[in-house]
Amino acid sequence: MVTRRSFLAYTGGSALTLFTYDKFGIKQALAQVPGGTLDPASITKFVTPLLIPPVMPRAGTIRQAGMTVDYYEISVKQFSQQVLPAGLPPTTVWGYGSAFTDIGQGLTLHNAPSLTIEAQQGRPTRVKWINDLKGPKNTYLPHLLPVDPTLHWANPAGGTTGRDSRPVFTSTPERYTGPVPLVTHVHGAVGVGDESDGYAEAWYLPNAKDIPTTYAREGTWYEFFKGKAAASFGAAWGPGYAVCQYPNVNRASTLWYHDHTLGMTRLNVYAGPAGFYIIRGGPAGEDAVIDRRNGRPAVFPGPAPRENDRFPSNKSYREIAMAIQDRSFNLDGSLFYPDSRTFFDGIASPYLPTGMFSPIWNPEFFGNTLSSTAPRGRSRPSSAPATGSAS
């Protein structure tokens, strides 16, 4: 059943068509999914070789309480990437990537979607998560997308007394253009201490030189979890970063990691920083799966990408991690995300503080373009960003 709300959400603009079926099973056009100024029907489909995410290289290993802990230093950066097919403009995105590797020549590629963290069941992983959303002169970068400051959100501009709250305004504000808070969550991880779980109010700003002195640089719970991380596994936190540890007690499984900042997760993840986190081995790993036809361990497709594989790869991978996202784009290649509540249901006023509606936030958003990783990598210089194509 199509409600008035869903119909309004999908109408207006030139975009892909949404279909429904009548009582006879005949396809009927319902509406077009709105988006940016780039008409998705004009994008040549299925022509760009897509990325099989490489494996995130480690920064080293640590011995702790008789166990070996895999250690990573991973940062979030802003960069230009050819997401749309060749001939269309590149897209400015954010992505995770290695800030330091243990072999000196490891793959320090930042990409969207980001590189895959490979973990072993029962062997802990420790990550130094770095917010590096800064320009070349160590100045902070504003958000790529419209941030509504009237929500209950991280609110760095509120200072230590107003952070992680819903601000009060005397007039309807414009979008927030200050430094971007981040905090990373490994989605689906079991047994993680709360200091390492990406608590939404434990965010932190980049260590930029131009952050106003009135701004809060960390979320309300950052200092508490900083102390707990030091006590639990001896990790030190500092300006622009946090260190988290994951025990990897899940059974063999596919997880993912992404930003989790209060009131901004939708925007921060849409901008690009997210990747796979794969746990292998253990009593429920692939070796424990038996082929009932012959009683022997089952044979799974392979190989999968491995740490320090050549990039671009000279292998034919047969284990393929696939992520599919819906996005919208503008003619200049930039990501589109609505900058007004009007986009959702036509409400143009009154906005806060005189009305009840937030001026920018939308109750839901659907992109009109398929953006994904896919079965093969494109040859490119190792210093260039890999593709995550749209079609």
C-alpha positions as CSV (number, residue, x, y, z in Angstrom):
1,M,0.0,0.0,0.0
2,V,1.3,3.4,-0.9
3,T,0.6,6.1,1.7
4,R,0.4,9.8,1.1
5,R,3.6,10.2,3.0
6,S,5.5,7.8,0.8
7,F,4.0,9.2,-2.4
8,L,5.1,12.7,-1.4
9,A,8.5,11.5,-0.5
10,Y,9.0,10.0,-4.0
11,T,7.5,12.7,-6.2
12,G,9.2,15.6,-8.0
13,G,12.3,15.9,-10.1
14,S,13.7,13.8,-12.8
15,A,14.8,10.4,-11.5
16,L,14.3,6.7,-11.5
17,T,10.7,5.5,-11.5
18,L,9.1,3.7,-8.6
19,F,6.7,1.0,-9.6
20,T,3.8,-0.8,-8.0
21,Y,1.5,-3.5,-9.3
22,D,-2.3,-3.4,-9.9
23,K,-4.7,-6.2,-8.9
24,F,-4.0,-7.9,-12.2
25,G,-0.2,-8.0,-11.6
26,I,0.5,-5.3,-14.2
27,K,3.4,-3.0,-13.4
28,Q,2.2,0.6,-12.9
29,A,4.4,3.7,-12.5
30,L,3.9,5.3,-9.1
31,A,6.3,8.2,-9.0
32,Q,9.9,9.1,-9.6
33,V,12.5,9.1,-6.9
34,P,13.8,12.7,-6.6
35,G,17.5,13.5,-6.2
36,G,20.3,15.8,-7.4
37,T,20.8,17.5,-10.7
38,L,22.3,14.5,-12.3
39,D,19.6,12.4,-13.9
40,P,20.4,8.7,-13.1
41,A,18.9,7.7,-16.4
42,S,21.8,9.5,-18.1
43,I,24.5,7.5,-16.3
44,T,25.9,4.7,-18.5
45,K,25.2,1.5,-16.6
46,F,27.4,-1.4,-15.7
47,V,30.5,-0.3,-17.6
48,T,33.0,0.6,-14.8
49,P,34.9,-2.2,-13.2
50,L,34.2,-2.0,-9.5
51,L,36.3,-2.5,-6.5
52,I,36.9,-5.6,-4.5
53,P,38.0,-3.9,-1.3
54,P,41.6,-4.7,-0.4
55,V,42.6,-5.8,3.1
56,M,43.5,-3.1,5.6
57,P,47.2,-3.4,6.5
58,R,48.2,-3.7,10.1
59,A,50.5,-1.2,11.9
60,G,51.9,-4.1,14.0
61,T,51.1,-6.5,16.7
62,I,51.0,-6.1,20.5
63,R,51.5,-8.7,23.3
64,Q,49.0,-8.4,26.0
65,A,48.3,-10.8,28.8
66,G,49.9,-13.7,26.9
67,M,47.8,-12.9,23.7
68,T,48.8,-11.4,20.4
69,V,46.7,-8.4,19.5
70,D,46.6,-7.1,15.9
71,Y,47.1,-3.4,15.9
72,Y,45.9,-0.8,13.3
73,E,46.1,2.9,12.9
74,I,43.2,4.0,10.7
75,S,42.3,7.5,9.7
76,V,39.3,9.2,8.0
77,K,40.3,11.6,5.2
78,Q,38.6,13.6,2.5
79,F,39.6,13.0,-1.1
80,S,38.3,13.0,-4.7
81,Q,37.3,9.6,-6.1
82,Q,35.9,8.5,-9.5
83,V,32.6,7.1,-8.3
84,L,30.6,7.8,-11.4
85,P,31.7,6.3,-14.7
86,A,34.6,7.8,-16.7
87,G,33.6,10.9,-18.5
88,L,31.6,12.2,-15.5
89,P,33.2,14.4,-12.8
90,P,34.9,12.8,-9.8
91,T,33.1,12.9,-6.4
92,T,34.5,14.3,-3.1
93,V,34.0,11.7,-0.4
94,W,35.4,10.5,2.9
95,G,36.9,7.2,3.6
96,Y,38.9,5.1,6.1
97,G,42.4,4.0,5.3
98,S,45.7,3.0,6.9
99,A,47.6,5.9,8.5
100,F,50.6,3.7,9.2
101,T,51.7,0.1,8.3
102,D,54.3,-2.2,9.8
103,I,56.2,-2.8,6.5
104,G,56.7,0.8,5.5
105,Q,55.4,0.2,2.0
106,G,52.0,-1.1,2.9
107,L,48.8,0.0,1.2
108,T,47.8,3.4,2.7
109,L,44.9,3.8,0.4
110,H,41.8,5.7,1.6
111,N,38.7,4.7,-0.3
112,A,34.9,4.7,-0.2
113,P,33.9,2.0,0.5
114,S,36.9,1.5,2.8
115,L,39.4,-1.4,3.1
116,T,38.4,-4.6,4.8
117,I,39.6,-5.4,8.3
118,E,40.4,-9.1,8.5
119,A,40.2,-10.5,12.1
120,Q,40.8,-14.0,13.6
121,Q,38.2,-15.4,15.9
122,G,39.4,-15.2,19.5
123,R,42.4,-12.9,18.6
124,P,41.8,-9.3,19.6
125,T,42.1,-6.4,17.3
126,R,43.1,-2.9,18.5
127,V,42.5,0.2,16.4
128,K,43.7,3.8,16.7
129,W,40.8,5.6,15.0
130,I,42.0,9.0,13.8
131,N,39.7,11.9,12.7
132,D,41.8,13.4,10.0
133,L,39.1,15.6,8.3
134,K,41.6,18.4,7.8
135,G,42.9,20.4,4.9
136,P,46.6,20.7,3.8
137,K,47.2,23.6,6.2
138,N,45.9,21.6,9.2
139,T,42.6,23.5,9.2
140,Y,39.4,21.7,9.7
141,L,37.1,20.7,6.8
142,P,33.4,21.4,7.0
143,H,30.9,18.7,6.3
144,L,30.2,17.7,2.7
145,L,26.5,17.5,3.4
146,P,24.0,19.8,5.1
147,V,24.0,19.4,8.9
148,D,20.9,20.5,10.8
149,P,22.0,22.2,14.1
150,T,18.5,22.2,15.5
151,L,18.5,18.5,16.4
152,H,19.6,16.7,19.5
153,W,23.1,16.1,18.2
154,A,26.9,16.3,19.0
155,N,26.8,20.1,18.8
156,P,30.5,21.0,19.2
157,A,29.6,24.7,19.0
158,G,27.7,24.4,22.2
159,G,30.9,24.0,24.2
160,T,31.3,21.7,27.1
161,T,27.9,22.8,28.6
162,G,25.9,22.6,25.4
163,R,27.4,19.6,23.6
164,D,25.3,16.5,23.0
165,S,22.1,18.4,23.3
166,R,19.4,20.2,21.4
167,P,20.3,23.8,21.1
168,V,17.9,26.7,21.5
169,F,17.8,29.4,18.8
170,T,16.2,32.8,18.6
171,S,16.0,32.5,14.8
172,T,16.1,29.7,12.3
173,P,19.8,28.8,11.8
174,E,21.7,27.9,8.7
175,R,23.5,24.6,8.3
176,Y,26.4,23.9,10.6
177,T,29.8,24.5,8.9
178,G,32.2,23.8,11.8
179,P,34.6,20.9,12.3
180,V,33.2,17.4,11.9
181,P,32.9,15.0,14.9
182,L,33.5,11.3,14.4
183,V,33.5,8.1,16.5
184,T,33.7,4.6,15.0
185,H,31.4,1.6,15.8
186,V,32.1,-2.0,14.7
187,H,28.5,-3.1,13.8
188,G,27.7,-6.5,15.2
189,A,30.8,-7.0,17.4
190,V,30.2,-9.2,20.4
191,G,31.8,-8.7,23.9
192,V,33.2,-5.2,23.2
193,G,33.8,-3.0,26.2
194,D,31.6,0.2,26.2
195,E,34.8,2.3,25.8
196,S,35.4,0.6,22.4
197,D,31.8,0.4,21.1
198,G,31.7,3.8,19.4
199,Y,29.4,5.4,21.9
200,A,27.5,8.2,20.2
201,E,28.5,10.8,22.8
202,A,32.2,9.9,22.8
203,W,33.0,11.7,19.5
204,Y,36.0,13.8,18.9
205,L,37.0,16.6,16.5
206,P,40.1,16.5,14.2
207,N,43.2,18.0,15.8
208,A,43.0,21.1,13.7
209,K,44.7,24.4,14.5
210,D,41.7,26.6,13.9
211,I,39.0,25.1,16.0
212,P,37.4,28.0,18.0
213,T,38.3,27.9,21.7
214,T,34.6,28.0,22.6
215,Y,33.9,24.6,20.9
216,A,33.9,21.3,22.6
217,R,36.6,19.1,21.1
218,E,35.2,15.9,22.5
219,G,31.8,14.5,23.4
220,T,30.4,14.2,26.9
221,W,31.6,10.6,27.4
222,Y,35.0,10.9,25.7
223,E,37.1,11.5,28.9
224,F,35.3,8.7,30.9
225,F,36.0,6.1,28.2
226,K,39.5,7.5,27.7
227,G,40.2,6.5,31.3
228,K,38.5,3.2,31.0
229,A,40.6,2.3,27.9
230,A,43.8,3.1,29.8
231,A,42.7,0.9,32.7
232,S,41.3,-1.9,30.6
233,F,44.1,-2.4,28.0
234,G,46.7,0.3,28.5
235,A,45.7,2.4,25.5
236,A,46.3,6.2,25.5
237,W,43.8,8.5,23.7
238,G,44.7,12.0,22.5
239,P,43.6,15.0,20.4
240,G,41.8,13.8,17.3
241,Y,41.8,10.1,18.1
242,A,40.6,7.2,20.3
243,V,41.9,3.7,20.7
244,C,39.5,0.8,20.8
245,Q,39.9,-3.0,21.2
246,Y,37.7,-5.8,19.9
247,P,37.9,-9.3,21.4
248,N,36.5,-11.0,18.2
249,V,34.5,-13.6,20.2
250,N,31.9,-13.7,17.4
251,R,31.6,-16.8,15.4
252,A,33.1,-16.4,11.9
253,S,31.0,-13.7,10.4
254,T,30.8,-10.6,8.2
255,L,30.5,-7.3,10.2
256,W,31.1,-3.7,9.2
257,Y,32.5,-0.5,10.7
258,H,31.2,3.0,10.4
259,D,30.8,6.3,12.1
260,H,28.3,6.6,15.0
261,T,28.3,10.2,16.0
262,L,25.2,11.5,17.8
263,G,22.7,13.1,15.4
264,M,25.0,12.7,12.4
265,T,25.4,9.0,11.6
266,R,23.2,9.3,8.5
267,L,25.3,12.1,7.1
268,N,28.7,10.8,8.1
269,V,28.1,7.3,6.7
270,Y,26.6,8.7,3.5
271,A,29.7,10.7,2.9
272,G,31.6,7.4,2.5
273,P,33.5,6.1,5.6
274,A,32.4,2.5,6.1
275,G,34.0,-0.9,5.5
276,F,33.8,-4.6,6.1
277,Y,35.1,-6.2,9.2
278,I,35.4,-10.0,8.6
279,I,36.0,-12.5,11.4
280,R,37.4,-15.8,10.3
281,G,38.3,-19.2,11.9
282,G,37.3,-20.6,15.3
283,P,35.0,-23.5,16.0
284,A,32.3,-22.3,13.7
285,G,34.7,-21.2,10.9
286,E,34.9,-22.5,7.3
287,D,37.0,-25.5,8.3
288,A,34.2,-26.7,10.6
289,V,31.6,-26.8,7.7
290,I,31.3,-30.4,6.5
291,D,30.2,-31.4,3.0
292,R,27.5,-34.0,3.8
293,R,28.1,-35.8,0.5
294,N,31.6,-37.0,1.5
295,G,32.1,-36.1,5.1
296,R,35.1,-33.8,4.3
297,P,35.5,-30.1,5.0
298,A,33.5,-28.1,2.5
299,V,35.4,-26.2,-0.2
300,F,34.4,-22.5,-0.4
301,P,35.1,-20.1,-3.3
302,G,38.5,-18.5,-3.1
303,P,40.9,-16.8,-2.9
304,A,39.8,-13.8,-0.9
305,P,41.9,-10.6,-0.8
306,R,44.8,-10.9,1.7
307,E,46.9,-8.3,3.6
308,N,49.7,-6.9,1.5
309,D,48.4,-8.3,-1.8
310,R,49.7,-6.4,-4.8
311,F,47.5,-3.5,-5.7
312,P,46.1,-3.4,-8.3
313,S,45.7,-7.1,-7.7
314,N,47.2,-9.7,-10.0
315,K,44.9,-12.4,-8.6
316,S,41.5,-13.5,-9.7
317,Y,39.5,-13.2,-6.4
318,R,36.5,-15.6,-6.1
319,E,35.4,-14.6,-2.6
320,I,33.8,-11.2,-3.1
321,A,32.5,-8.8,-0.5
322,M,29.7,-6.7,-1.9
323,A,28.1,-3.6,-0.5
324,I,25.3,-1.7,-2.2
325,Q,24.3,1.8,-1.3
326,D,21.6,4.2,-2.7
327,R,22.9,7.6,-3.4
328,S,22.1,10.7,-5.6
329,F,24.5,12.9,-7.4
330,N,24.7,16.4,-8.9
331,L,26.0,17.3,-12.4
332,D,29.4,18.4,-10.9
333,G,29.8,14.9,-9.4
334,S,29.1,15.9,-5.8
335,L,26.9,13.8,-3.5
336,F,23.3,15.1,-3.2
337,Y,21.6,15.1,0.1
338,P,18.5,17.3,0.8
339,D,19.2,20.6,2.4
340,S,15.6,21.5,3.3
341,R,12.6,19.7,5.0
342,T,10.7,20.9,1.9
343,F,12.3,17.9,0.0
344,F,10.4,15.3,2.1
345,D,6.8,16.6,2.3
346,G,6.8,20.2,1.0
347,I,6.8,21.8,4.5
348,A,8.5,25.1,4.0
349,S,7.6,26.9,7.3
350,P,7.3,27.6,10.1
351,Y,10.6,26.1,11.2
352,L,12.2,26.3,14.6
353,P,12.1,28.3,16.8
354,T,8.7,29.7,15.8
355,G,7.4,26.4,14.4
356,M,7.8,22.7,15.3
357,F,9.8,21.5,12.3
358,S,13.6,21.4,11.9
359,P,14.7,23.3,8.7
360,I,17.1,20.7,7.2
361,W,16.5,17.3,8.7
362,N,14.3,14.9,6.6
363,P,12.5,11.9,8.2
364,E,13.8,9.6,5.5
365,F,15.8,9.8,2.2
366,F,16.2,7.4,-0.7
367,G,18.9,7.8,-3.3
368,N,18.1,7.2,-6.9
369,T,21.4,5.7,-8.0
370,L,22.9,2.3,-7.3
371,S,26.4,2.7,-5.8
372,S,28.3,-0.5,-5.0
373,T,31.5,-2.5,-4.8
374,A,31.7,-5.4,-7.3
375,P,33.6,-8.3,-8.7
376,R,36.8,-6.9,-10.0
377,G,39.3,-4.1,-9.5
378,R,40.4,-1.7,-12.1
379,S,44.1,-1.3,-12.9
380,R,45.4,2.1,-11.6
381,P,48.5,3.5,-10.0
382,S,48.7,2.5,-6.4
383,S,48.7,6.1,-5.3
384,A,45.4,6.8,-6.9
385,P,42.0,6.1,-5.2
386,A,40.2,3.0,-6.2
387,T,36.8,3.1,-7.6
388,G,33.5,2.4,-6.0
389,S,31.3,2.9,-9.0
390,A,27.7,4.1,-9.5
391,S,25.4,2.8,-12.2
